[in-house]
Amino acid sequence: MTFRFNYFQNIILSKNIKILFFLMFSGLVFSQNYYVSANNGSDSNNGSEAAPFQTINRAISFVNPGGTIFVMNGTYQNNGYGTVDTATNTNMNNNHVVTINKSGSEGAYITLKNYPGHSPLIQFDGRGGIVISNNMNYIIIEGFEVVGPGASITYAEAYANREYKVLAASDPNDDINYNHTYFSGKGIWGGYGAHHHIIIRNNIVHDTPGSGIRFNDSDHITIEYNEVYNTTWWTSSASSAVVFAETIASSEADNGTDVKMVIRGNLVYNNWNRIPFYVTQLPDNSGNTNPDYGTATYNNILDGQGLYVTRSDDNYYGTFLFENNVCVNNGKNGINFDNSLGASAIIQNNTLYYNGVHEIIQDISVANGNPGHRGQKVGGIKANKVQNVTVANNIVVTRDNLFSAIELPNISGSRPVLNNIFLNGKLPSDDNGVPYNFISCCNMIDVDPLFTEVPSSVNGAIDISQANFELTENSPAINAGDSNYSPSDDFLSNPRPALANAISYSSFENSFGGWSQFGSPNLTSTTETSKSGDYCLSVTNRTANWHSPKLVLDNLLDVGETYTFYVWVKLASGGSGNAQITIKNTALNTYTSVTTSTAVNDQGWTLLSGDFTYLSNDPMFAYVKGPNVGDGVVSDFYIDDFTLVPQGSAEVDFSNINVNDIVDIGAYEFINTTAGVWDNDTQDGHVFLYPNPAKNQITISKYTANDQIQVMDLLGKYYQLPNQEHALNKTLTLDVSSLSTGIYLLKIRNQYTNSFQTLKFLKH
């Protein structure tokens, strides 16, 4: 509402009452920040920075929407921590360390984070580290290290716990009460209740017996830039490291196909199961038809994924986004998306290396005298019983060809697999072992991505500090991705190449640009002819009139909007006939003509252009139909310089864009050490940081005497580093040799303009 001060001109009020009335009538809500210190605080304090609380839960009892709780250095433990006795089953269900039982609101999140420069530790030996109570929404959690008791648990203890659970379930008198969360505690999670608009970022979660990060029954959840390792070893609940389970829309009105569930920029490694699954009653949509699955006699291990989305509501239509994640040496697949019949996923620019470690772990366990609990030889990306899935720009390296690099069964809609690199792994193939066309047409198979430094074998846990999954300068992944599925930044926050001002476009210079087969024609990049540049897309071996190149439109368009398509077509030598752009709605099995059937020839390029109004969220794709197939007729053709833009906008001018500078494949964008990365401009232009990654020193270009430099890790801990005086060419060199291996942020504040910049670098 508009507040009119002259309304009070004739009313004599004190200054404080005027302020109170202003707040009441303007609808403003006052939110206060609170501070917590395990070492120097007291819960009888007022929670200010000078007089912090001692416990996080005390601060939560005071915080309001829009407020932030800053947690200082110290170790925060659950009540009764250290009193667990597995021999006598004493204190096996200690409560969470932190319980967030408050909601923020739209535009006013409640934030729980580390105090700047501090590294608070959440340590638990019960239900978990941080839990968000049911129906609490609009919450951010960032900057914590969360550690469970996993490093202290033995196989004998964990397997005995499973047997005790079986005994409790079979007790006819219910005299045995099983509640041993000590063996299943989770790091950061939402319990088993509904939530929406939650962000979990920049945390380190490890040695949790159950999942590291998990949300059930939730919507609009973002899990980004976390490090999760050594989780799920000891639970018998078939858990995985990072999990979205039973996702359901937050409201019926908010159940479109847009991206709402995000798993981005996480480093996830050494997460696997050691104990076979046991449950008294399977979920209704478990998806497993084995009658012994989860029973007392079940002896196999089928979980321990890195990133896992499962059992979404059948009527949940949203899209899950997996991007820029690095998944290494997890028990089963690096990324698994299943049993979500109405949902879709975009899996783009992830790096997966040597997942599927369960069999090796079981070999080690058997050698130690334990029973073998075998599983499946899968180690890459899997999607099963879902609507649509797009797999683009990923690197998947498995141990050998007995491990599946990608599996996409039971996809009811579309499943484009574009511009990925697969090394060693088994691919979807025919009876002769030849990969199917949708895999072989535009992916690199059995090609080494040429990482900077990775182990050639991993038998057990990997030491992640000894691996570097960035690309070398000769990597085939450089400039080889599909720009239609490019994140704006990479795993290290280096910028990806910017797209032209179009929704989708391609000149087919370095990739298929998101196009794949409709039917079974052969699609290849060729230099036989081109409209611009050196390459175009060749369509050959058509055996039916409708065999064509297609472009999936899911997640590209907005309902109710109209778009213009442009594509240039040329026939192969000797060809004659017509071409046409058509849209197929795969849900309704209907077809819409974007252009009329237009005569094309083998002498020059013909432009096909038309408008299309996107009326529903149904899965659709556009395809370019070529000449009719007939006896003796040459029906091969080429397409080039494709553009999709809002209605009336011009097509991309491919002569004015750098068609050779496109997104790299994998989680890392290659940065030449003689160049750099930037976030913002200074008065002197872009700021660069190089080399990145660095071993001994980094150099900052465009540095001025007005700049202040701070270096911090992802938990917010600051470091004082030796530096050289900045040179006449305005550079500053920092000595980073004392830093441990990991990711760091370099913050630059210009005292003259008071502007801030943040650059990210990797220290080896």
C-alpha positions in Angstrom: 0.0 0.0 0.0 1.1 3.6 -0.4 1.9 5.3 2.9 0.9 9.0 3.1 3.0 10.9 5.6 0.7 14.0 5.5 -2.0 11.9 7.2 -0.1 12.2 10.4 0.9 15.8 10.1 -1.6 17.0 12.6 -1.1 14.1 15.0 1.4 14.6 17.7 3.3 11.3 18.2 6.7 10.4 19.5 9.4 9.5 17.0 9.2 5.8 18.1 5.5 5.6 17.6 5.8 7.2 14.2 8.3 4.5 13.2 6.0 1.8 14.6 3.0 3.1 12.6 5.2 3.2 9.5 6.2 -0.4 9.9 2.6 -1.5 10.5 1.0 0.4 7.6 3.7 -0.2 5.1 3.6 -4.0 5.8 7.3 -4.2 6.4 8.6 -7.2 8.4 11.6 -6.8 10.6 14.1 -9.8 10.4 17.1 -10.1 12.6 20.3 -12.0 12.2 21.6 -14.2 15.0 25.0 -15.7 15.8 26.1 -19.0 17.4 29.4 -20.0 18.9 30.0 -23.4 20.4 33.1 -22.2 22.0 32.2 -18.8 23.4 28.4 -18.6 23.3 25.6 -19.1 25.8 22.0 -19.9 25.2 21.2 -17.2 27.8 22.7 -14.6 25.6 20.7 -12.5 23.2 22.3 -14.1 20.0 24.0 -10.9 18.8 27.5 -11.1 17.2 29.0 -9.9 20.5 26.9 -12.2 22.7 26.2 -15.3 20.5 24.1 -18.3 21.4 25.8 -21.6 22.1 23.5 -23.9 20.2 22.1 -23.6 16.7 18.6 -24.8 17.8 18.4 -21.9 20.2 19.0 -19.4 17.3 16.4 -21.2 15.2 13.8 -20.6 17.9 14.3 -16.8 17.4 14.9 -16.4 13.7 12.2 -15.1 11.4 11.7 -15.1 7.6 14.5 -13.2 5.9 16.9 -13.7 8.8 20.3 -15.4 8.8 21.9 -17.5 11.5 25.7 -17.2 11.4 27.5 -20.2 12.9 31.0 -19.7 14.2 33.9 -22.1 14.6 33.4 -25.1 16.9 32.0 -28.6 17.0 28.3 -29.0 17.3 27.1 -32.4 18.4 23.8 -34.0 19.3 22.7 -34.6 22.8 24.2 -37.8 24.2 26.9 -37.8 21.6 29.5 -40.5 22.3 27.2 -42.6 24.5 26.3 -45.1 21.8 27.1 -48.8 22.7 26.5 -51.2 19.9 27.2 -54.2 22.1 24.3 -53.4 24.4 22.2 -51.4 21.9 22.3 -48.4 24.1 21.5 -44.9 22.8 21.1 -46.1 19.2 18.6 -43.3 18.3 20.2 -40.0 19.3 18.4 -37.0 18.0 19.6 -34.7 15.2 22.2 -32.0 16.0 20.1 -29.3 14.3 16.3 -29.2 13.7 15.0 -26.4 11.5 11.4 -26.1 12.5 10.8 -22.6 11.0 9.7 -21.6 7.5 10.9 -18.7 5.5 8.7 -17.2 2.8 8.9 -16.2 -0.8 11.6 -13.6 -1.2 12.6 -14.0 2.5 14.4 -17.3 3.0 15.7 -18.4 6.4 19.5 -18.9 6.0 21.7 -21.1 8.2 25.3 -20.6 7.2 28.9 -20.4 8.4 30.1 -17.1 9.9 32.5 -15.6 7.3 35.9 -17.2 7.5 34.7 -19.9 9.9 34.3 -23.7 9.4 31.7 -25.1 11.8 31.6 -28.8 12.2 28.3 -30.7 12.7 29.0 -34.1 14.2 26.4 -36.7 14.9 26.0 -40.3 16.0 22.2 -40.8 15.7 19.4 -39.7 13.3 21.5 -37.2 11.5 23.2 -33.8 11.3 20.7 -31.2 10.0 17.0 -32.0 9.5 14.3 -29.8 8.1 11.0 -30.5 9.8 8.0 -31.4 7.7 6.4 -28.6 5.7 9.1 -26.1 6.4 10.0 -24.2 3.2 12.2 -21.4 1.8 15.4 -22.4 3.6 19.1 -22.2 2.7 21.8 -24.3 4.4 25.4 -23.6 3.4 29.0 -23.7 4.6 29.0 -26.6 7.0 31.1 -29.8 7.4 28.7 -32.6 8.5 30.2 -35.8 9.6 28.6 -39.0 10.9 30.0 -42.1 12.7 30.7 -44.1 9.6 34.4 -44.2 10.0 34.0 -45.9 13.4 31.5 -48.6 12.3 32.7 -52.1 11.3 31.1 -54.5 8.8 30.4 -57.0 11.7 28.5 -54.3 13.7 26.5 -53.2 10.6 25.6 -56.7 9.5 24.6 -57.7 13.1 22.4 -54.6 13.1 20.6 -55.9 10.0 20.0 -59.3 11.7 18.7 -57.5 14.8 16.3 -55.6 12.5 15.1 -58.8 11.0 14.6 -60.3 14.5 12.6 -57.3 15.6 10.3 -57.6 12.6 9.7 -61.3 13.2 9.1 -60.9 16.9 5.5 -62.2 17.5 5.1 -60.3 20.8 6.7 -57.0 19.6 9.0 -57.1 22.6 11.9 -55.9 20.4 11.8 -52.3 19.5 14.1 -51.5 16.6 15.1 -47.8 16.2 18.9 -48.0 15.5 19.3 -44.8 13.5 23.0 -44.9 14.4 23.4 -47.2 11.4 21.3 -45.1 9.0 21.8 -41.4 10.0 21.8 -38.9 7.2 23.8 -35.7 6.8 21.4 -33.0 5.6 17.8 -34.0 4.8 14.2 -33.2 5.0 13.0 -36.2 7.0 10.2 -38.0 5.1 7.9 -35.0 4.8 7.1 -32.4 2.2 9.2 -29.3 1.5 9.6 -26.8 -1.3 12.1 -24.1 -2.1 15.2 -25.4 -0.3 18.8 -24.7 -1.2 21.7 -26.9 0.1 25.0 -25.5 -1.1 28.7 -25.4 -0.3 28.7 -28.1 2.3 31.0 -31.0 3.0 29.1 -34.2 4.0 30.9 -37.4 4.8 31.0 -40.7 6.7 27.2 -40.7 7.2 25.9 -44.3 7.5 22.9 -43.3 5.4 22.5 -40.8 2.6 24.6 -37.6 2.6 21.8 -35.3 1.4 18.2 -36.5 0.8 14.7 -35.1 0.2 11.5 -37.0 -0.1 8.0 -35.7 -1.2 9.5 -32.3 -2.1 9.6 -29.8 -4.9 11.8 -26.8 -6.0 15.0 -28.2 -4.3 18.5 -27.2 -5.3 21.6 -29.2 -4.2 24.7 -27.5 -5.5 28.4 -27.2 -5.0 28.6 -29.8 -2.1 31.3 -32.4 -1.5 29.8 -35.8 -0.5 31.9 -38.8 0.2 32.1 -42.1 2.2 28.3 -42.2 2.8 25.8 -45.0 2.8 28.3 -47.7 3.7 26.5 -49.2 6.7 22.8 -48.8 6.3 20.6 -51.7 5.3 18.1 -49.3 3.7 19.5 -49.3 0.2 20.5 -45.7 0.2 22.5 -43.5 -2.1 24.7 -40.4 -1.6 22.4 -37.6 -2.9 18.8 -38.5 -3.3 15.5 -37.0 -4.5 12.8 -39.6 -3.7 9.0 -39.6 -4.2 9.0 -36.1 -5.6 5.6 -34.5 -5.8 4.5 -31.0 -7.0 4.2 -28.4 -4.3 0.7 -27.5 -5.8 -1.4 -28.7 -8.6 -1.0 -25.3 -10.3 2.8 -25.6 -10.1 3.1 -28.9 -12.0 4.5 -27.9 -15.4 7.5 -29.4 -17.2 10.0 -26.7 -16.2 13.2 -27.4 -14.3 12.5 -27.3 -10.5 14.7 -30.0 -9.1 18.4 -29.2 -9.5 21.6 -31.2 -8.7 24.5 -29.0 -9.8 28.3 -28.8 -9.3 28.6 -31.5 -6.7 31.7 -33.6 -6.1 30.4 -37.1 -5.1 32.8 -40.0 -4.5 33.4 -43.2 -2.6 29.7 -43.7 -1.7 28.5 -47.3 -1.7 26.5 -50.0 0.2 28.2 -52.7 2.2 25.0 -54.3 3.7 22.2 -56.0 1.8 18.8 -54.3 1.7 16.1 -55.2 4.2 12.7 -53.6 4.7 9.5 -54.9 6.3 7.4 -53.4 3.5 8.4 -52.2 0.1 7.1 -48.8 -1.2 4.2 -49.2 -3.6 6.3 -48.0 -6.5 9.6 -49.6 -5.7 10.0 -50.8 -9.3 11.6 -54.1 -8.3 9.7 -57.3 -9.3 12.1 -59.7 -7.5 9.9 -61.4 -4.9 12.9 -61.7 -2.6 13.9 -58.0 -2.9 14.3 -56.5 0.6 13.5 -59.7 2.4 15.5 -61.3 5.2 17.1 -63.8 2.8 18.0 -61.1 0.2 21.8 -61.1 -0.2 22.5 -58.7 -3.1 23.3 -55.0 -3.2 21.5 -52.9 -5.8 22.0 -49.4 -4.6 24.8 -47.0 -3.6 24.3 -44.5 -6.5 26.1 -41.2 -6.6 23.2 -39.0 -7.6 19.8 -40.7 -7.5 16.2 -39.6 -8.4 13.6 -42.3 -7.8 9.9 -43.1 -7.3 8.6 -39.6 -8.2 4.8 -39.3 -8.2 3.5 -40.7 -11.5 1.7 -37.4 -12.1 4.8 -35.2 -11.4 5.7 -33.6 -14.7 8.7 -31.5 -13.7 12.2 -31.8 -15.1 15.2 -32.8 -13.0 18.5 -31.1 -14.0 21.9 -32.8 -13.4 24.8 -30.6 -14.5 28.5 -30.0 -13.8 28.7 -32.8 -11.3 31.8 -34.9 -10.8 30.9 -38.5 -9.8 33.8 -40.8 -9.0 34.0 -44.4 -7.6 30.5 -44.7 -6.4 29.0 -48.1 -5.8 26.5 -48.2 -8.6 25.8 -45.6 -11.3 27.2 -42.1 -11.1 23.7 -40.8 -12.1 20.5 -42.8 -11.9 17.0 -41.5 -12.7 14.2 -44.0 -12.5 10.5 -44.9 -11.7 9.3 -41.4 -12.4 6.7 -42.0 -15.1 5.6 -38.4 -15.7 8.9 -36.7 -15.1 11.9 -35.8 -17.4 15.6 -35.1 -16.9 18.4 -33.1 -18.5 21.7 -34.7 -17.7 24.4 -32.3 -19.1 28.1 -31.7 -18.7 28.8 -34.2 -15.9 32.1 -36.1 -15.5 31.7 -39.7 -14.4 34.8 -41.8 -13.6 35.1 -45.4 -12.4 31.7 -45.7 -10.8 30.3 -49.2 -10.2 32.8 -50.1 -7.5 30.5 -52.5 -5.6 32.0 -55.7 -7.1 35.5 -54.5 -6.1 34.4 -53.6 -2.6 32.8 -57.1 -2.3 36.0 -58.7 -3.4 37.9 -56.9 -0.6 35.1 -57.8 1.9 35.3 -61.4 1.0 39.1 -61.4 1.3 38.5 -60.1 4.8 36.3 -63.1 5.6 32.9 -61.6 5.0 30.1 -62.9 2.8 30.0 -61.5 -0.7 26.9 -59.4 -1.5 27.0 -59.1 -5.3 25.2 -56.5 -7.3 25.2 -55.2 -10.8 28.0 -54.1 -13.2 26.7 -50.7 -13.9 28.8 -47.6 -13.6 27.6 -44.7 -15.7 24.2 -43.0 -16.4 20.9 -44.8 -16.2 17.3 -43.7 -16.8 14.4 -46.2 -16.6 10.6 -45.8 -16.5 10.5 -42.1 -17.1 9.0 -39.7 -19.6 11.9 -38.0 -21.3 15.7 -37.8 -20.8 18.3 -35.8 -22.5 21.9 -36.9 -22.1 24.3 -34.3 -23.5 28.0 -33.3 -23.1 28.9 -35.9 -20.5 32.1 -37.8 -20.0 31.6 -41.4 -18.8 34.6 -43.5 -18.2 34.1 -47.0 -16.7 36.6 -49.7 -15.7 35.9 -52.1 -18.6 33.2 -53.1 -21.1 31.5 -55.3 -18.5 30.2 -52.1 -16.9 27.3 -50.3 -18.5 28.2 -46.7 -19.5 24.6 -45.8 -20.3 21.3 -47.5 -20.0 18.0 -45.9 -21.2 15.2 -48.6 -21.1 11.5 -47.9 -20.8 11.6 -44.2 -21.9 8.0 -43.3 -22.9 9.0 -40.1 -24.6 12.3 -38.9 -26.1 15.8 -39.9 -25.2 18.4 -37.8 -27.2 22.0 -38.8 -26.5 24.2 -36.0 -27.8 27.9 -35.2 -27.9 29.0 -37.4 -25.0 32.3 -39.3 -24.6 32.1 -42.9 -23.6 35.3 -44.8 -22.7 35.4 -48.6 -21.9 31.8 -49.0 -21.0 29.1 -51.2 -22.5 26.6 -49.3 -24.6 23.0 -50.0 -25.8 23.7 -52.3 -28.7 22.3 -54.9 -31.1 22.9 -58.6 -30.9 26.2 -58.1 -32.6 27.4 -55.6 -30.1 27.0 -52.7 -32.5 25.7 -49.6 -30.7 22.3 -48.4 -31.7 22.0 -45.4 -34.0 20.9 -43.1 -31.3 24.1 -43.7 -29.4 26.6 -44.0 -32.3 25.5 -41.1 -34.5 26.9 -38.1 -32.5 28.9 -39.4 -29.6 32.5 -40.3 -29.2 32.9 -44.0 -28.4 36.0 -45.5 -26.9 37.7 -42.2 -27.0 40.0 -41.1 -24.1 38.9 -37.7 -22.8 42.5 -36.9 -21.7 42.1 -35.8 -18.2 44.9 -33.9 -16.5 45.7 -36.6 -13.9 43.6 -39.6 -13.0 44.5 -43.1 -11.6 44.5 -45.9 -14.1 43.0 -48.3 -11.5 41.1 -47.9 -8.3 40.6 -50.8 -6.0 38.7 -49.4 -3.0 38.5 -45.8 -2.0 40.0 -43.2 -4.2 42.2 -40.4 -2.8 40.4 -37.5 -4.6 43.3 -35.2 -3.9 45.4 -37.3 -6.3 43.0 -36.8 -9.2 42.4 -33.9 -11.6 39.5 -34.3 -14.0 40.2 -31.1 -15.9 40.9 -31.4 -19.6 44.4 -31.3 -21.1 45.0 -29.0 -24.1 44.7 -31.9 -26.5 41.5 -33.3 -25.2 38.9 -34.3 -27.8 36.2 -32.9 -25.4 37.3 -29.3 -26.1 34.8 -27.3 -28.3 32.9 -30.6 -29.0 29.8 -30.2 -26.9 26.2 -29.4 -27.9 25.6 -25.7 -27.1 21.8 -26.2 -26.8 22.5 -28.0 -23.5 25.2 -25.8 -22.0 25.3 -24.6 -18.4 26.4 -21.0 -18.1 29.4 -21.9 -16.0 31.5 -25.0 -15.3 32.3 -27.0 -12.1 34.9 -24.3 -11.1 32.5 -21.4 -12.1 34.6 -20.7 -15.2 32.2 -19.3 -17.8 31.1 -21.5 -20.7 31.1 -19.9 -24.2 28.1 -17.6 -24.6 25.3 -18.6 -27.0 24.0 -16.4 -29.7 20.7 -14.6 -29.1 18.6 -17.6 -30.0 16.7 -20.3 -28.3 18.5 -23.0 -30.3 20.8 -22.8 -33.2 23.5 -24.8 -35.0 25.8 -24.5 -38.0 26.9 -28.2 -37.4 30.6 -27.2 -37.3 31.5 -29.2 -34.2 28.4 -31.1 -33.3 24.9 -32.2 -34.3 23.5 -29.2 -32.4 20.9 -31.3 -30.6 19.6 -33.1 -33.7 19.1 -36.8 -33.8 17.4 -39.5 -35.9 13.7 -39.8 -36.5 13.5 -43.3 -37.7 16.9 -44.8 -38.7 18.6 -42.6 -41.2 22.4 -42.1 -40.9 23.3 -38.6 -39.6 26.9 -37.4 -40.1 28.8 -34.1 -40.1 30.2 -33.6 -43.6 32.3 -31.2 -45.6 30.8 -32.3 -48.9 28.9 -28.9 -48.9 27.9 -26.2 -46.5 25.8 -23.1 -46.2 28.3 -21.5 -43.9 31.6 -22.6 -42.3 33.0 -26.0 -43.4 30.4 -28.5 -42.2 26.7 -29.3 -42.5 24.5 -32.2 -41.4 24.1 -35.1 -43.9 21.0 -37.3 -43.9 21.5 -40.6 -45.7 20.3 -44.2 -46.0 16.6 -43.2 -45.6 14.3 -46.2 -46.1 11.0 -44.4 -45.4 9.6 -41.0 -46.3 9.5 -39.8 -42.7 13.1 -40.8 -41.9 14.5 -37.4 -40.9 16.7 -35.4 -38.5 14.7 -34.3 -35.5 15.1 -31.7 -32.7 13.4 -32.4 -29.3 11.6 -29.2 -28.1 11.1 -30.2 -24.5 12.3 -27.5 -22.1 13.0 -25.1 -24.9 9.6 -23.4 -25.4 7.1 -21.6 -23.2 3.4 -22.5 -23.5 1.4 -19.8 -25.3 4.4 -18.3 -27.1 5.0 -18.3 -30.9 8.4 -19.1 -32.4 10.0 -18.9 -35.8 12.1 -21.7 -37.3 14.8 -21.3 -39.9 16.7 -24.1 -41.6 18.5 -24.3 -44.9 18.1 -27.5 -47.0 20.0 -28.9 -50.0 19.6 -32.2 -51.8 22.4 -34.6 -52.6 23.6 -34.8 -56.1 21.0 -36.2 -58.4 18.2 -35.6 -55.9 14.8 -34.0 -56.5 11.7 -33.3 -54.5 10.4 -31.3 -51.6 11.3 -30.6 -47.9 9.2 -29.5 -45.0 9.4 -28.6 -41.3 6.9 -30.5 -39.2 6.2 -30.7 -35.4 5.1 -34.1 -33.9 3.3 -34.1 -30.6 4.3 -37.6 -29.3 1.6 -37.5 -26.5 -1.3 -37.0 -28.9 0.4 -38.5 -32.0 -0.5 -35.4 -34.0 1.4 -33.5 -36.6 1.6 -29.7 -37.3 3.1 -28.2 -40.4 5.5 -25.3 -39.7 6.1 -24.8 -43.4 4.5 -25.9 -46.6 6.1 -28.7 -48.6 8.7 -26.7 -50.5 10.7 -27.6 -53.7 14.4 -28.0 -53.0 17.3 -29.0 -55.3 20.9 -30.2 -55.5 22.2 -26.9 -57.0 21.9 -24.6 -54.0 20.5 -24.0 -50.5 16.8 -23.4 -49.9 15.5 -21.7 -46.8 12.6 -23.2 -44.9 11.0 -20.9 -42.4 7.8 -20.8 -40.6 6.0 -20.0 -37.3 4.8 -22.3 -34.6 2.7 -21.6 -31.5 3.5 -23.9 -28.5 0.1 -24.6 -27.0 0.8 -27.3 -24.4 3.6 -29.0 -22.4 3.2 -32.2 -24.3 6.5 -33.8 -25.5 7.2 -32.7 -29.1 9.9 -32.6 -31.6 10.5 -30.8 -34.9 11.8 -32.7 -37.9 12.9 -31.8 -41.4 11.2 -34.2 -43.8 13.1 -34.7 -47.1 12.1 -36.0 -50.5 10.0 -39.1 -50.8 11.8 -42.4 -50.9 11.3 -44.5 -54.0 12.9 -46.9 -56.5 16.0 -45.3 -58.0 15.3 -41.9 -56.3 18.2 -40.1 -54.6 16.6 -39.0 -51.3 19.7 -38.0 -49.3 19.8 -34.4 -48.3 21.7 -31.9 -46.1 20.6 -29.3 -43.6 22.6 -26.3 -42.3 22.4 -23.1 -40.3 19.4 -23.9 -38.2 17.9 -21.2 -35.9 14.9 -21.2 -33.5 13.9 -17.7 -32.2 10.9 -15.9 -30.8 8.4 -15.0 -33.5 9.7 -12.4 -36.0 13.3 -12.4 -34.8 16.0 -12.7 -37.4 18.0 -15.9 -37.9 21.5 -16.2 -36.5 24.2 -14.6 -38.6 26.7 -17.5 -38.5 29.3 -15.3 -40.2 29.5 -13.1 -37.1 29.8 -15.8 -34.4 32.7 -18.0 -33.4 31.4 -21.4 -34.4 34.6 -23.0 -33.1 34.2 -21.7 -29.5 31.5 -23.9 -28.1 30.9 -25.7 -24.9 33.4 -28.4 -23.9 32.2 -31.9 -22.9 32.3 -32.7 -19.2 32.1 -30.8 -16.0 35.2 -28.6 -16.8 35.6 -26.0 -19.4 39.2 -26.0 -20.7 41.0 -22.8 -19.7 44.4 -22.1 -21.3 46.9 -21.2 -18.6 47.9 -18.2 -20.6 44.3 -16.9 -20.5 41.9 -16.7 -17.6 38.4 -16.4 -16.3 36.4 -13.4 -15.1 33.2 -12.6 -13.2 33.0 -8.8 -13.5 34.6 -5.8 -15.1 37.0 -3.3 -13.5 37.8 0.2 -14.8 40.6 -1.5 -16.7 38.6 -4.3 -18.2 38.1 -8.0 -17.4 40.0 -9.5 -14.5 41.9 -12.7 -15.2 43.3 -15.4 -12.9 45.8 -17.9 -14.2 47.0 -20.6 -14.2 43.8 -22.5 -13.2 44.4 -25.1 -11.8 47.5 -23.9 -9.9 50.2 -25.7 -8.0 52.5 -23.0 -6.6 51.3 -19.6 -7.6 48.4 -17.7 -9.3 48.5 -14.4 -11.1 45.7 -11.8 -11.2 45.7 -9.5 -14.2 44.1 -6.0 -14.2 45.1 -5.6 -10.6 45.2 -2.0 -9.2 46.4 -0.5 -5.9 42.7 0.1 -5.0 42.0 -3.7 -5.0 41.9 -5.7 -1.8 42.4 -9.5 -2.1 40.9 -12.2 0.1 41.3 -16.0 -0.4 38.9 -18.4 1.2 37.8 -22.1 0.8 34.3 -23.2 0.2 33.5 -23.3 3.9 34.4 -19.7 4.2 37.8 -20.0 5.9 40.2 -17.2 5.0 43.9 -17.6 4.2 46.7 -15.1 4.3 49.0 -15.7 1.4 52.4 -14.2 0.5 52.4 -12.0 -2.5 54.7 -10.0 -4.8 54.4 -6.3 -5.4 52.1 -5.7 -8.3 54.0 -5.0 -11.5 53.8 -2.1 -14.0 51.5 -4.2 -16.2 49.0 -4.3 -13.3 49.3 -7.9 -12.2 49.6 -9.5 -8.8 51.1 -12.9 -8.0 50.1 -14.9 -5.0 52.0 -17.9 -3.5 49.4 -20.7 -3.1 51.9 -23.5 -2.4 50.8 -23.7 1.3 47.2 -24.4 0.5 45.8 -27.9 0.6 44.4 -29.4 -2.6 40.9 -28.2 -3.2 38.7 -25.4 -4.5 39.2 -21.8 -3.4 37.5 -18.5 -3.9 39.5 -15.3 -4.6 37.5 -12.2 -3.7 38.5 -8.8 -5.0 37.1 -5.6 -3.6 37.9 -2.3 -5.3 38.1 0.4 -2.5 37.5 3.1 -5.1 34.3 1.8 -6.6 33.4 -0.5 -3.7 32.6 -3.2 -6.3 33.2 -6.9 -5.6 34.3 -9.8 -7.8 34.8 -13.5 -7.0 37.0 -15.9 -9.0 37.3 -19.6 -8.3 40.5 -21.6 -8.7 41.6 -25.2 -8.1 44.8 -25.8 -6.1 46.6 -29.1 -6.8 
